[in-house]
Amino acid sequence: MRKQKKVSESYVIMTELVLPNDTNTLHNLMGGKMMHWMDIVSAIAAQKHSNRIVVTASVDNVSFAESIKLGNVVTLEAKVTRAFSSSMEVHIVVYAEDIPSGKKVMSNQAFFTFVAVDQSGKAIDVPEAIPETEEEIRLYDGALRRRQLRLVLAGRMKPSEANELRSIFDLKEDAE
């Protein structure tokens, strides 16, 4: 039987302060710096779940709902939503806080996928993720659809093979 771990065991919080070197000419956090922080926090969550070295396999759409300003405190929260054989989907939520004004906003969300590897870089099995809360169950339930969409978009799966996506693509059983 496959080993199991609770989703909550992978939960990570990372906090950063936006400094001048992190910003563009409008004094907003650069997107690349945000992606760097998101990659770090989600990799830690995947490592906590798998107890293995992990590599980034994919990054879903990352959009910026709110700009993050110089001097803001950025809080990144990440946790594994679902584990497949060697891959794990990690959900990241990013908050920006202007401490003097007391204003805190959610600025970003994304899903990153990681693969656990051994010392030679070969993919290795990971524990099953067990969701407990309503939010964890919701994210877990949607993970298979998101995975199939990633595989279709990457050309690694035919749309006709993506059973979880049939309703989105309105595919017939025998469609190619």
C-alpha positions as CSV (number, residue, x, y, z in Angstrom):
1,M,0.0,0.0,0.0
2,R,1.2,3.5,-0.9
3,K,2.3,5.7,2.0
4,Q,0.0,8.6,2.9
5,K,0.5,12.0,4.3
6,K,-1.9,14.7,5.3
7,V,-2.0,17.8,3.1
8,S,-1.6,19.9,6.2
9,E,1.9,18.4,6.8
10,S,3.2,20.1,3.7
11,Y,2.0,23.6,4.7
12,V,4.6,26.3,4.4
13,I,4.5,30.1,5.1
14,M,7.3,32.3,3.8
15,T,7.6,36.0,4.5
16,E,9.6,38.5,2.5
17,L,10.1,42.3,2.6
18,V,10.1,44.1,-0.7
19,L,13.3,46.0,-1.0
20,P,14.6,48.5,-3.6
21,N,16.5,45.8,-5.5
22,D,13.3,43.7,-5.8
23,T,11.3,46.5,-7.7
24,N,10.9,47.9,-11.1
25,T,11.1,51.7,-12.0
26,L,7.5,52.1,-10.7
27,H,8.6,50.8,-7.3
28,N,6.5,47.6,-7.7
29,L,7.8,44.1,-7.1
30,M,9.2,42.6,-10.3
31,G,7.2,39.6,-11.5
32,G,10.4,37.5,-11.8
33,K,11.2,38.1,-8.2
34,M,7.6,37.0,-7.3
35,M,8.0,33.9,-9.4
36,H,11.3,33.1,-7.7
37,W,9.7,33.3,-4.2
38,M,6.7,31.2,-5.4
39,D,9.1,28.6,-6.7
40,I,11.0,28.4,-3.4
41,V,7.9,28.2,-1.1
42,S,6.2,25.6,-3.3
43,A,9.4,23.5,-3.6
44,I,9.7,23.5,0.2
45,A,6.0,22.3,0.5
46,A,6.7,19.5,-2.1
47,Q,9.9,18.5,-0.2
48,K,8.0,18.3,3.1
49,H,5.4,16.1,1.5
50,S,7.8,13.7,-0.3
51,N,10.9,13.9,1.9
52,R,12.8,14.0,-1.3
53,I,14.7,16.3,-3.7
54,V,12.1,17.9,-6.0
55,V,12.3,19.7,-9.4
56,T,9.9,22.1,-10.9
57,A,7.9,20.4,-13.7
58,S,5.4,23.1,-14.6
59,V,4.0,26.5,-13.6
60,D,0.3,27.3,-14.2
61,N,-0.9,30.7,-15.2
62,V,0.3,33.3,-12.8
63,S,-1.6,36.6,-12.9
64,F,-1.1,39.6,-10.8
65,A,-4.4,40.8,-9.2
66,E,-2.7,43.6,-7.1
67,S,0.6,45.3,-7.5
68,I,3.0,44.8,-4.6
69,K,4.8,48.0,-3.6
70,L,8.3,48.8,-2.2
71,G,8.2,48.3,1.5
72,N,5.3,45.8,1.5
73,V,5.5,42.6,3.5
74,V,4.8,39.6,1.2
75,T,3.5,36.4,2.7
76,L,3.5,33.3,0.6
77,E,1.5,30.2,1.7
78,A,1.9,26.8,-0.1
79,K,0.7,23.3,0.3
80,V,0.5,20.1,-1.7
81,T,-3.0,19.7,-3.1
82,R,-2.6,16.2,-4.6
83,A,0.1,13.7,-5.3
84,F,0.2,11.4,-8.3
85,S,2.9,8.7,-8.7
86,S,6.0,10.9,-8.6
87,S,4.5,14.4,-9.1
88,M,2.8,16.8,-6.7
89,E,0.6,19.8,-7.4
90,V,1.2,22.7,-5.0
91,H,-1.1,25.6,-4.5
92,I,0.4,28.9,-3.6
93,V,-1.4,32.0,-2.3
94,V,0.4,35.3,-2.0
95,Y,-0.6,38.3,0.2
96,A,0.8,41.8,0.2
97,E,0.6,43.9,3.3
98,D,1.3,47.5,3.9
99,I,1.9,47.4,7.6
100,P,1.7,51.2,8.3
101,S,-1.8,51.5,6.7
102,G,-3.0,48.1,7.9
103,K,-4.0,47.1,4.3
104,K,-3.6,43.5,3.3
105,V,-4.6,42.0,-0.1
106,M,-4.3,38.7,-1.9
107,S,-2.1,39.5,-4.9
108,N,-1.4,36.1,-6.5
109,Q,-2.4,32.5,-6.7
110,A,-0.9,29.7,-8.8
111,F,-0.4,26.0,-9.0
112,F,3.1,24.6,-9.5
113,T,3.9,21.0,-10.2
114,F,7.0,19.2,-8.8
115,V,8.5,15.8,-9.4
116,A,10.4,14.0,-6.6
117,V,13.7,12.6,-7.8
118,D,16.4,10.4,-6.3
119,Q,20.1,11.3,-6.2
120,S,20.6,10.5,-9.9
121,G,17.6,12.6,-10.9
122,K,15.3,9.7,-11.6
123,A,11.6,10.2,-10.7
124,I,10.6,8.4,-7.5
125,D,7.2,7.6,-5.9
126,V,5.7,10.0,-3.4
127,P,3.1,9.5,-0.7
128,E,-0.6,10.0,-1.4
129,A,-1.9,13.4,-0.2
130,I,-4.9,13.1,2.2
131,P,-7.1,16.2,2.2
132,E,-9.0,17.0,5.4
133,T,-10.6,20.4,5.3
134,E,-13.3,21.6,2.8
135,E,-10.8,23.7,1.0
136,E,-8.2,20.9,0.8
137,I,-10.9,18.5,-0.6
138,R,-12.0,21.1,-3.2
139,L,-8.4,21.6,-4.3
140,Y,-7.8,17.9,-4.3
141,D,-10.9,17.2,-6.4
142,G,-9.9,19.7,-9.0
143,A,-6.3,18.6,-9.3
144,L,-6.9,15.8,-11.7
145,R,-8.6,18.2,-14.2
146,R,-5.8,20.7,-13.8
147,R,-3.2,17.9,-14.4
148,Q,-4.9,16.7,-17.5
149,L,-5.2,20.2,-18.8
150,R,-1.5,20.8,-18.2
151,L,-0.7,17.5,-20.1
152,V,-2.9,18.4,-23.0
153,L,-1.4,21.9,-23.3
154,A,2.1,20.4,-23.2
155,G,1.2,18.0,-25.9
156,R,1.8,15.0,-23.6
157,M,-1.8,13.9,-23.7
158,K,-4.4,13.9,-26.5
159,P,-7.6,15.8,-25.6
160,S,-9.6,12.7,-26.3
161,E,-7.6,10.9,-23.5
162,A,-8.4,13.6,-21.0
163,N,-11.5,12.0,-19.4
164,E,-11.8,14.6,-16.7
165,L,-11.9,17.4,-19.3
166,R,-14.6,15.9,-21.6
167,S,-17.2,18.4,-20.4
168,I,-14.9,21.4,-21.1
169,F,-13.9,20.3,-24.6
170,D,-17.3,18.6,-25.4
171,L,-15.4,15.6,-26.7
172,K,-17.1,12.5,-28.1
173,E,-15.8,9.1,-26.9
174,D,-14.3,8.2,-30.2
175,A,-12.9,11.7,-31.0
176,E,-9.2,11.8,-31.9
